[in-house]
Amino acid sequence: MTGLPERPEAILLDVEGVLYIQGEAIEGAAEAVTRLRELAGGIRLVTNTSSISRKEVIERVRNAGLEVADEEVLTPAAMAVRYCRERGFSRVNLMVARSLREDLEEIDVVGTDEQADAIVLGDLGPMFSAETLSYAFRQMMDGAELIALQHNRYWKREDGLVLDVGAFSAALEYAAETDAVVVGKPSRDFFRMALADAGASADRAVMVGDDIEGDIGGGLGAGIASVLVRTGKYKPEKVAESGIEPTATIDSITDLPDLLS
């Protein structure tokens, strides 16, 4: 297929919606990943999850019947820690799920009613409320920088589509008249980190995802051939509206090995 590298140095795979949905493996995903390992120099699972820890992501992948090494799973939390360290932020409000805090232990935390250098925004689930956002808004008006772990508009849960971090981040950005620093997909820095981790160059890698903006738009923006799957939260009308043209579109991850062979 034109645009896809033969025997890529790395294949970057989104997790939710590509390998499994709510812990239930996509049919044939395990076999497909095994074949992809034979075709590529390395595999990296690049998730935008901001509701569960990296450890739990790894457990879910394995429980879905997929073999993965700990070091093959990359999350936005590591980028957030690195960014705070580089900027010298010593007072940070962690607006993330409790289960994610173990990935952010290096960060010095302050409360919602204290002066903060920055706010790390992840998925708070049912804890998202107008009052919660107002606390963050006030800290931003006092100078705190907003760091969004990702910028997805929505994701697919068992009961249907639900708002994701990007929607709440957009509300804060609009109110405070500023832009968030996004450390997950579609941030180019996130993709650069993934490529560096895999020891691959952008023109010799492939990104695979179900999110036309975060996965495909982000991957293409980083110079990576990007394949869209019609599983997870894929919606043809959203793809058409986005104006983003994937390098290729396939029904599911099971079609990828043949596409790259």
HELIX and SHEET records of a PDB file:
HELIX    1   1 ALA A   29  LEU A   39  1                                  11    
HELIX    2   2 ARG A   54  ASN A   63  1                                  10    
HELIX    3   3 ASP A   70  GLU A   72  5                                   3    
HELIX    4   4 PRO A   76  ARG A   87  1                                  12    
HELIX    5   5 ARG A   98  LEU A  104  5                                   7    
HELIX    6   6 GLY A  125  MET A  127  5                                   3    
HELIX    7   7 ALA A  130  MET A  141  1                                  12    
HELIX    8   8 VAL A  165  ALA A  176  1                                  12    
HELIX    9   9 ARG A  188  ALA A  198  1                                  11    
HELIX   10  10 ALA A  202  ARG A  204  5                                   3    
HELIX   11  11 ILE A  212  GLY A  217  3                                   6    
HELIX   12  12 GLY A  218  GLY A  221  1                                   4    
HELIX   13  13 PRO A  236  SER A  242  1                                   7    
HELIX   14  14 ILE A  253  ASP A  255  5                                   3    
HELIX   15  15 LEU A  256  LEU A  260  1                                   5    
SHEET    1   A 6 VAL A  73  LEU A  74  0                                        
SHEET    2   A 6 ILE A  43  VAL A  46  1                                        
SHEET    3   A 6 ALA A  10  LEU A  13  1                                        
SHEET    4   A 6 ALA A 205  GLY A 209  1                                        
SHEET    5   A 6 ALA A 225  VAL A 229  1                                        
SHEET    6   A 6 ALA A 248  ILE A 250  1                                        
SHEET    1   B 2 TYR A  20  ILE A  21  0                                        
SHEET    2   B 2 GLU A  24  ALA A  25 -1                                        
SHEET    1   C 4 VAL A  92  MET A  95  0                                        
SHEET    2   C 4 ALA A 118  LEU A 121  1                                        
SHEET    3   C 4 GLU A 145  ALA A 148  1                                        
SHEET    4   C 4 VAL A 181  VAL A 182  1                                        
SHEET    1   D 2 TYR A 154  ARG A 157  0                                        
SHEET    2   D 2 GLY A 160  LEU A 163 -1                                        
END                                                                             
